[in-house]
Amino acid sequence: MKNKNLFLLIAALFFFVQETQAQMSGTYSIGYEGDDYQTLYQALQALQTNGVDDAVIFELSTDYNPTSEAYPIYIHPFTGASETNTLTIKPAAGTSHIIERDLMTTGSAIFVVIDGSHFILDGSNNGTDSRDLTVSSTGADAETGAIALFEDVTAGTNIIIKNCILKAGSKEYETTGIYSENFTDVHFENNKIYNARIGIITFGNDVSVINNEIGSDNSGEYLHYGISAQFGSGITISGNTIYNLIDDQDFDAVRAIAANDLTGDVLISNNFIDNLIHTGNNVVQAFGFSDCTPTDMQIINNRISNIASNSFTDNFPAAIAINCPAMTSGMKIMYNSINIPQNTIHGTGTGDNNTMAGGININGGTGITLKNNIISNTLGERDGAVYLTLAAAILVNMDNSPFAENDYNLFYADGNNDMVSMAMNTSGAMDLSQWQTWTGGGANSLNEEPLFTSDEDLHLQACSPAVAHAVDITEVITDIEGNTRDTEYPTMGAYEYEKIQATNVLLDPPVKGVGYLSWTQGTGCKAAIFMKLQNVLPETPTPVNGTTYAADTNFGEGDEIGSSGWFCVYNGYYTEDLLIVGDNGDYTVMVCEYFGDAGDEIYLTETATDNPNVGLLGSNIDKIKSQIINIHPNPTTGKVTVEIGRQAISNNQITEINIIDITGKEILQINNISQQKFEIDLSGFGTGLYFIKVNYEGGVYTEKLILK
């Protein structure tokens, strides 16, 4: 009997050990009664003990109570972890949670990964990019943060933090939303971070920071620093929105993205940066690069606006600041839109220190490629400034050019500063031609106003000189919004302008013989007007960029677009309603606005159907009469005054005037008309009915004239 009981006891212990050591897999509910575990702490303890043989998900159920947790929540290595056997912590479907703790211990956080690998914190409860998990620390001590990844002995790999809302305890100390030290293959995606001094700090290789929102519209929750990537290689910082970084402390800088001591491949692209302000005496920069020696660093498709400071001369604001003296190649700055406007959301600061603002500032490093960028600086004089204020599109604090390639950029500097310059180097201010000589490049660069839609919206107006004036770069196939780049006629800056191809447009009412077109012309635009008889078979016209279309006002004598039946009838600026002249018949009219000389290049940007400011006034005979010719008095006792419309006389549209009697006999002919107003004396002719016939380009206008 004893042996039997002993056997049963051994068997029970065997099965108990087997049960407790079973590897984990699948989904486990974290909450209270009825759930697999009450707390994440208990679930993670089981994970440490048992390991995994498949992917494991810890779901925070409706009953999950974060006040029952033991903090910090440590993620340690677990047996069986791999790229497929991952641990995921996430809200259960349809739930949302706030994990909030008052962390008063220096260096503590909510989640701490020590040597852990293959860990995912996913804040979405439905597998999308929804943010249903908030991690918030309320402690105000130095270095408390919402999330932390700490190196202990051997740093982990394959860590993903995504779809979370992260709120640090305070922005007054060195608080950080996410801190990662020497982990590899780390990904931070689609998180919102605010009320921290720094959004994300990362040391290590193969790190991606993608589509995060760092900033707040609440002045009490502004950050001072966005993303800091240091001592690493294989870094991607892309698609992030970083805004409202405000600081007034002299000891700290304001930077949206800082890259220090990076090597290898680095991609900084498609980031939206707005409103960086320093009201103390320190630097403000959208991108700051220090001591980098990359193999291939691409800075492309970034949008940067509203940067200002109250800084000393050596700490002036800049969109892109480069201080990498050991760098001899590898940095490519392409397709960025930079705008430093005078009026920013929160002001430019006050004080009496020198202020020098530059779109791109280079203090060290060579072998730089600078192509297809728009760099505009109109910061203006700071309120209350009594010392030097200066604005330049580009500042190079070097004796020799740092560029390996430099072309197809648009530079612009303006404002009420003490000094405004397109570019400056150690020798002083430079205009475009001096820049081209000094750099040995830039033959296709422009010094023009970029014509942004507004200071806040850096999309381009139709007639921007940056439209279709870039050079195709094969490795950049899309813009900041994912639109495909035009490979034949690409646009400078972060936003590719979508040129609207013309269609067979039927205006209502159609132009019949003659008519007038009226629209509000875009800033800096010229216009090319095309007409087509409606009985011509429809064919989409395709004007070719670089082809000259004659500015001819006689339909049929201008250049035809292929064999489409479309002819150019006008090309250039206009100042009033435009007379459209044709033979008998109904016409379709197409309006294309463009930037450039009248004999330069035409590409379609807006058509009459797509531009709400374009409208046909039609073939109203009274309008035509008053604009082409006005004869008075009528009836007359002998003399009549003839007034010709200013546009008609300037375009030589009136070719001849004839007076015809009732039998059809021509009794008077007037040629070589050059005056806008003159008299015709008919007193030598008998009383009765006459006809005055006005021959103009493309048609004839006839009016009855009674002589008493």
Secondary structure, 3 states (H helix, E strand, C coil): CHHHHHHHHHHHHHHHHHHHCCCEEEEEEECCCCCCECCHHHHHHHHHHHCEEEEEEEEECCCCCHHHCCCCEEECCCCCCCCCCCEEEEECCCCCEEEEECCCCCCCCCEEEECCCCEEEECCCCCCCCCCEEEEECCCCCCCCCEEEECCCCCCEEEEEECEEEECCCCCCCCEEEEEECCEEEEEECCEEECCCEEEEEECCCEEEECCEECCCCHHHCECEEEEEECCEEEEEECCEEEEEEECCCCCCEEEEEEECCEEEEEEECCEEEEEEECCCCCEEEEEEECCEEEEEEEECCEEEEEEECCCHHHCCEEEEEECCCCCCCEEEECCEEEECCCCCCCCCCCCCCEEEEEEEEEECCCEEEECCEEEECCCCCCCCCCCEEEEEEEECCCCCCEEEEECCEEEECCCCCEEEEEEECCEEECHHHHHHHHCCCCCCEECCCCECCCCCCCECCCCCCCCCCCCCCCCCECCCCCECCCCCCCCCCCCCCCCCCCCCCCCCCEEEEEEEEECCCCCCEEEEEEEECCCCCCCCCCCCCCCCCCCCCCCCCCECCCCCCEEEEEECCCCCEEEEEEEEEEEEEEEEECCCCCCCCCCCCCCCCCCCEEEEECCHHHHHHHHEEEECCCECCEEEEEECHHHHHCCCEEEEEEEECCCCEEEEECCCCCCEEEEECCCCCCEEEEEEEEECCEEEEEEEEEC
